Amino acid sequence: MGLTTWKNAPDGRILKSDTPIAKNYLDEKQIRQLERAVTGYFDYIEDLIERENVFTMEEFSKSVNEFLAFRRYDILKDNGCISHKQAVGKAYQEYDIFNKTQPIESDFDKIVKGLEKKI
């Protein structure tokens, strides 16, 4: 499936609800970059608010792209051609294919493995 993290990771089953979350496909380096970008942007906005700057939602929206450009991230030109609904549908479709091959380990199997290790 390509997921790098999911709710029951690392040994648990991948659930259908894990698949449409884009962040679940990022590796550790990408997660750290995302965290730094978000933290930096929040610090920037918090500073503006503390200095009592007033801005409209349009200005606020533009500030996201300005901040990302300053940090030398590539900025998307538009919303793209794939809707959220289409992306989720594709993720679910891929999950349905993957789920047929996903090994199932029941609680009973886990207990047996635990007992085997003790013996």
Residue frames as a rotation matrix with the C-alpha (Angstrom) as fourth column:
MET 1
0.566 0.825 0.000 0.00
0.825 -0.566 0.000 0.00
0.000 0.000 -1.000 0.00
GLY 2
-0.074 -0.679 0.730 2.91
0.542 -0.642 -0.542 2.35
0.837 0.356 0.416 0.57
LEU 3
0.832 0.382 0.401 1.83
-0.122 -0.580 0.806 3.50
0.541 -0.720 -0.436 4.03
THR 4
-0.281 -0.958 -0.058 4.68
-0.002 0.061 -0.998 4.28
0.960 -0.280 -0.019 6.40
THR 5
-0.993 0.060 0.106 2.50
-0.107 -0.009 -0.994 4.66
-0.058 -0.998 0.015 9.47
TRP 6
-0.251 0.961 -0.115 -1.03
-0.142 0.081 0.987 3.73
0.957 0.264 0.116 10.49
LYS 7
0.388 0.534 0.751 -3.19
-0.747 -0.295 0.596 3.49
0.539 -0.793 0.284 13.60
ASN 8
0.944 0.054 0.326 -2.08
-0.251 0.760 0.600 -0.02
-0.215 -0.648 0.730 14.63
ALA 9
0.563 -0.795 -0.226 1.52
-0.213 0.126 -0.969 0.25
0.799 0.593 -0.098 13.36
PRO 10
-0.352 -0.520 -0.778 3.90
-0.915 0.019 0.402 -1.40
-0.194 0.854 -0.483 13.19
ASP 11
-0.973 -0.165 0.161 2.47
-0.149 0.983 0.104 -4.90
-0.176 0.077 -0.981 13.67
GLY 12
-0.305 0.943 0.132 -1.27
0.101 0.170 -0.980 -4.31
-0.947 -0.286 -0.148 13.51
ARG 13
-0.101 0.400 0.911 -3.57
0.951 0.307 -0.029 -4.45
-0.291 0.864 -0.411 10.52
ILE 14
-0.991 -0.080 -0.108 -3.90
0.030 -0.916 0.400 -1.53
-0.130 0.393 0.910 8.17
LEU 15
-0.218 0.975 -0.039 -7.47
0.579 0.097 -0.810 -0.28
-0.786 -0.199 -0.585 8.34
LYS 16
0.035 0.334 0.942 -9.43
0.971 -0.236 0.047 1.28
0.238 0.913 -0.333 5.50
SER 17
0.919 0.379 -0.110 -9.67
0.395 -0.868 0.302 4.47
0.019 -0.321 -0.947 7.57
ASP 18
0.265 -0.906 -0.329 -5.84
0.331 -0.235 0.914 4.75
-0.905 -0.352 0.238 7.53
THR 19
-0.123 -0.430 0.895 -5.61
0.924 0.280 0.262 5.00
-0.363 0.858 0.362 3.74
PRO 20
0.529 0.335 0.780 -6.99
0.721 -0.663 -0.204 8.48
0.449 0.670 -0.592 2.89
ILE 21
0.900 -0.246 -0.359 -4.67
0.096 -0.693 0.715 10.27
-0.425 -0.678 -0.600 5.35
ALA 22
0.826 -0.563 0.036 -1.86
-0.083 -0.183 -0.980 11.73
0.558 0.806 -0.198 3.23
LYS 23
0.325 -0.732 0.599 0.52
-0.932 -0.354 0.072 12.06
0.159 -0.582 -0.798 6.18
ASN 24
0.620 -0.023 0.785 0.52
-0.360 0.880 0.310 8.25
-0.698 -0.474 0.537 6.55
TYR 25
0.898 -0.284 0.336 2.56
0.438 0.514 -0.737 7.99
0.036 0.809 0.586 3.32
LEU 26
0.665 -0.676 0.317 5.42
-0.536 -0.727 -0.429 10.26
0.521 0.116 -0.846 4.45
ASP 27
0.259 -0.663 -0.703 8.76
0.611 0.676 -0.412 8.94
0.748 -0.323 0.580 5.66
GLU 28
0.374 -0.104 -0.921 10.41
0.900 -0.199 0.388 10.18
-0.224 -0.974 0.019 8.88
LYS 29
-0.706 -0.702 -0.089 12.43
0.643 -0.690 0.332 12.89
-0.295 0.177 0.939 7.13
GLN 30
-0.590 0.565 0.578 9.33
0.296 -0.515 0.805 14.26
0.752 0.645 0.137 5.42
ILE 31
0.455 0.746 -0.486 7.39
0.729 0.000 0.684 14.20
0.510 -0.666 -0.544 8.71
ARG 32
-0.036 -0.556 -0.830 10.15
0.871 -0.425 0.247 16.22
-0.491 -0.714 0.499 10.42
GLN 33
-0.904 -0.280 0.323 10.14
0.418 -0.736 0.533 18.73
0.088 0.617 0.782 7.54
LEU 34
-0.127 0.950 0.285 6.36
0.412 -0.210 0.886 19.05
0.902 0.230 -0.365 7.77
GLU 35
0.463 0.279 -0.841 6.51
0.881 -0.046 0.470 19.53
0.093 -0.959 -0.268 11.55
ARG 36
-0.471 -0.720 -0.509 9.17
0.729 -0.643 0.234 22.25
-0.496 -0.261 0.828 11.23
ALA 37
-0.819 0.208 0.535 7.22
0.314 -0.617 0.721 24.05
0.480 0.759 0.440 8.51
VAL 38
0.214 0.975 -0.054 3.97
0.529 -0.070 0.846 23.98
0.821 -0.210 -0.531 10.50
THR 39
0.327 -0.164 -0.931 5.67
0.919 -0.173 0.353 25.04
-0.219 -0.971 0.094 13.73
GLY 40
-0.731 -0.677 -0.084 7.51
0.621 -0.711 0.328 27.84
-0.282 0.188 0.941 11.95
TYR 41
-0.558 0.601 0.572 4.32
0.291 -0.504 0.813 29.11
0.777 0.621 0.106 10.33
PHE 42
0.476 0.758 -0.445 2.40
0.687 -0.005 0.726 29.01
0.549 -0.652 -0.524 13.61
ASP 43
-0.065 -0.591 -0.804 5.22
0.889 -0.401 0.222 30.94
-0.454 -0.700 0.552 15.31
TYR 44
-0.889 -0.256 0.380 5.10
0.436 -0.730 0.526 33.51
0.143 0.633 0.761 12.51
ILE 45
-0.132 0.935 0.328 1.32
0.314 -0.274 0.909 33.95
0.940 0.223 -0.258 12.81
GLU 46
0.454 0.268 -0.850 1.47
0.877 0.035 0.480 34.06
0.158 -0.963 -0.219 16.62
ASP 47
-0.531 -0.728 -0.433 4.05
0.754 -0.640 0.151 36.84
-0.387 -0.246 0.889 16.37
LEU 48
-0.768 0.315 0.558 1.80
0.239 -0.667 0.705 38.82
0.594 0.675 0.437 14.00
ILE 49
0.277 0.946 -0.170 -1.14
0.492 0.013 0.871 38.43
0.826 -0.324 -0.461 16.36
GLU 50
0.211 -0.265 -0.941 0.89
0.962 -0.116 0.248 39.46
-0.175 -0.957 0.230 19.42
ARG 51
-0.825 -0.532 -0.192 1.93
0.473 -0.835 0.281 42.62
-0.309 0.141 0.940 17.58
GLU 52
-0.106 0.939 -0.328 -1.79
0.276 -0.289 -0.917 43.22
-0.955 -0.188 -0.229 16.99
ASN 53
-0.906 -0.137 -0.401 -1.57
-0.355 -0.276 0.894 43.10
-0.233 0.952 0.201 13.22
VAL 54
0.075 0.976 0.204 -4.99
-0.266 0.217 -0.939 42.90
-0.961 0.017 0.276 11.64
PHE 55
-0.839 -0.328 -0.435 -5.41
-0.498 0.137 0.856 40.92
-0.222 0.934 -0.279 8.46
THR 56
0.206 0.946 -0.251 -8.23
-0.965 0.153 -0.215 39.53
-0.165 0.286 0.944 6.36
MET 57
0.503 0.038 0.864 -8.74
-0.093 0.996 0.011 35.87
-0.859 -0.086 0.504 5.56
GLU 58
0.975 -0.171 0.144 -7.48
0.160 0.089 -0.983 36.58
0.156 0.981 0.114 2.04
GLU 59
0.400 -0.871 0.287 -4.27
-0.771 -0.489 -0.409 38.09
0.496 -0.057 -0.866 3.45
PHE 60
0.202 -0.258 0.945 -3.98
-0.755 0.574 0.318 35.18
-0.624 -0.777 -0.079 5.86
SER 61
0.825 0.176 0.537 -4.36
0.159 0.840 -0.520 32.74
-0.542 0.514 0.665 2.96
LYS 62
0.830 -0.554 0.067 -1.69
-0.120 -0.294 -0.948 34.55
0.545 0.779 -0.311 0.93
SER 63
0.350 -0.731 0.586 0.65
-0.936 -0.298 0.187 34.50
0.038 -0.614 -0.789 3.91
VAL 64
0.629 -0.111 0.770 0.78
-0.131 0.960 0.246 30.70
-0.766 -0.255 0.589 3.76
ASN 65
0.835 -0.303 0.459 2.19
0.543 0.324 -0.775 30.77
0.086 0.896 0.435 0.22
GLU 66
0.646 -0.618 0.448 4.52
-0.432 -0.780 -0.452 33.64
0.629 0.099 -0.771 1.09
PHE 67
0.451 -0.459 0.765 5.85
-0.789 0.194 0.582 31.75
-0.416 -0.867 -0.275 4.09
LEU 68
0.669 -0.162 0.726 6.35
0.254 0.967 -0.018 28.55
-0.699 0.197 0.688 2.08
ALA 69
0.841 -0.388 0.376 8.06
0.306 -0.232 -0.923 30.48
0.445 0.892 -0.076 -0.74
PHE 70
0.549 -0.644 0.534 10.38
-0.782 -0.621 0.054 32.11
0.297 -0.447 -0.844 1.82
ARG 71
0.291 -0.391 0.873 11.25
-0.573 0.659 0.486 28.63
-0.766 -0.642 -0.032 3.10
ARG 72
-0.466 -0.517 -0.718 11.91
-0.867 0.108 0.486 27.59
-0.174 0.849 -0.498 -0.53
TYR 73
-0.423 0.468 0.776 9.09
0.203 0.883 -0.422 25.08
-0.883 -0.021 -0.469 -0.81
ASP 74
-0.960 0.206 0.190 7.48
0.180 -0.066 0.981 24.52
0.215 0.976 0.026 -4.20
ILE 75
-0.548 0.821 -0.160 4.06
-0.341 -0.394 -0.853 26.17
-0.764 -0.413 0.496 -4.33
LEU 76
-0.429 0.505 0.749 1.23
0.789 0.613 0.039 24.52
-0.440 0.608 -0.661 -6.23
LYS 77
-0.992 0.018 0.128 -0.14
0.064 -0.794 0.605 26.76
0.113 0.608 0.786 -8.96
ASP 78
-0.258 0.964 0.070 -3.76
-0.771 -0.249 0.586 25.70
0.582 0.097 0.807 -8.45
ASN 79
0.167 0.438 0.883 -5.91
-0.908 0.418 -0.035 23.11
-0.385 -0.796 0.468 -6.72
GLY 80
-0.836 -0.479 0.267 -4.90
-0.323 0.823 0.467 20.37
-0.443 0.304 -0.843 -9.14
CYS 81
-0.440 0.666 -0.602 -7.24
-0.777 0.054 0.628 18.17
0.451 0.744 0.494 -11.11
ILE 82
-0.427 0.286 -0.858 -8.02
0.350 0.927 0.135 15.47
0.834 -0.243 -0.496 -8.53
SER 83
0.193 0.602 0.774 -10.68
-0.589 -0.560 0.583 16.21
0.785 -0.569 0.246 -5.94
HIS 84
-0.541 -0.313 0.780 -10.55
-0.838 0.272 -0.472 15.01
-0.064 -0.910 -0.410 -2.35
LYS 85
0.411 0.802 0.432 -13.46
-0.690 0.584 -0.427 12.69
-0.595 -0.123 0.794 -3.10
GLN 86
0.791 -0.175 -0.586 -11.57
-0.432 0.518 -0.738 11.14
0.433 0.838 0.334 -6.03
ALA 87
-0.251 -0.966 0.061 -8.40
-0.683 0.131 -0.719 10.73
0.686 -0.222 -0.692 -3.96
VAL 88
-0.345 0.212 0.914 -10.27
-0.824 0.399 -0.403 9.02
-0.450 -0.892 0.037 -1.13
GLY 89
0.740 0.672 -0.038 -12.05
-0.583 0.612 -0.535 6.79
-0.336 0.417 0.844 -3.64
LYS 90
0.456 -0.675 -0.580 -8.71
-0.471 0.370 -0.801 5.77
0.755 0.638 -0.150 -5.16
ALA 91
-0.532 -0.656 0.536 -7.22
-0.793 0.164 -0.586 5.08
0.296 -0.737 -0.607 -1.71
TYR 92
0.040 0.645 0.763 -10.21
-0.745 0.529 -0.407 2.89
-0.666 -0.552 0.501 -0.81
GLN 93
0.848 0.246 -0.470 -10.00
-0.522 0.546 -0.656 1.09
0.095 0.801 0.591 -4.14
GLU 94
-0.010 -0.943 -0.332 -6.30
-0.551 0.283 -0.785 0.31
0.835 0.175 -0.522 -3.58
TYR 95
-0.494 -0.116 0.862 -7.06
-0.857 0.232 -0.460 -0.78
-0.147 -0.966 -0.214 -0.01
ASP 96
0.550 0.788 0.278 -9.69
-0.700 0.616 -0.362 -3.24
-0.456 0.005 0.890 -1.23
ILE 97
0.670 -0.416 -0.615 -7.07
-0.343 0.561 -0.754 -4.84
0.658 0.716 0.233 -3.50
PHE 98
-0.366 -0.902 0.227 -4.42
-0.584 0.032 -0.811 -4.82
0.725 -0.430 -0.539 -0.75
ASN 99
-0.121 0.370 0.921 -6.74
-0.979 0.110 -0.173 -6.11
-0.166 -0.922 0.349 1.97
LYS 100
0.840 0.443 -0.312 -7.25
-0.511 0.841 -0.181 -9.41
0.182 0.311 0.933 0.13
THR 101
0.370 -0.799 -0.475 -3.55
0.183 0.563 -0.806 -10.15
0.911 0.212 0.354 0.63
GLN 102
-0.105 -0.393 0.913 -3.15
-0.773 -0.545 -0.324 -8.65
0.626 -0.740 -0.247 4.10
PRO 103
-0.556 -0.130 -0.821 -2.32
0.243 0.919 -0.311 -11.40
0.794 -0.373 -0.480 6.59
ILE 104
0.395 0.749 0.533 -4.79
-0.499 -0.312 0.808 -11.78
0.771 -0.585 0.251 9.42
GLU 105
-0.653 -0.556 -0.515 -3.48
0.208 0.522 -0.827 -12.46
0.729 -0.647 -0.225 12.90
SER 106
0.424 0.904 0.047 -6.16
0.096 -0.097 0.991 -12.99
0.900 -0.416 -0.128 15.50
ASP 107
0.314 -0.240 0.919 -5.83
-0.901 -0.380 0.209 -12.39
0.299 -0.893 -0.335 19.22
PHE 108
0.918 0.050 0.394 -5.65
-0.193 0.924 0.332 -16.17
-0.347 -0.380 0.857 19.60
ASP 109
0.707 -0.696 0.126 -2.67
0.480 0.342 -0.808 -16.31
0.519 0.632 0.576 17.21
LYS 110
0.194 -0.631 0.751 -0.93
-0.438 -0.741 -0.509 -13.60
0.878 -0.230 -0.420 19.23
ILE 111
0.558 0.066 0.827 -1.47
-0.820 0.195 0.538 -15.48
-0.126 -0.979 0.163 22.49
VAL 112
0.960 -0.211 0.186 -0.13
0.233 0.967 -0.107 -18.70
-0.157 0.146 0.977 20.97
LYS 113
0.450 -0.838 0.310 2.98
0.252 -0.214 -0.944 -16.88
0.857 0.503 0.115 19.72
GLY 114
0.225 -0.317 0.921 3.48
-0.793 -0.609 -0.015 -15.39
0.566 -0.727 -0.388 23.17
LEU 115
0.771 0.117 0.626 3.21
-0.513 0.696 0.502 -18.81
-0.377 -0.708 0.597 24.78
GLU 116
0.876 -0.477 0.068 5.61
0.415 0.675 -0.610 -20.32
0.245 0.562 0.790 22.25
LYS 117
0.265 -0.802 0.536 8.20
-0.226 -0.592 -0.774 -17.70
0.937 0.084 -0.338 23.14
LYS 118
0.357 -0.063 0.932 7.88
-0.929 -0.129 0.347 -18.58
0.099 -0.990 -0.105 26.83
ILE 119
0.933 0.051 0.355 8.48
-0.116 0.980 0.163 -22.28
-0.339 -0.194 0.920 26.14
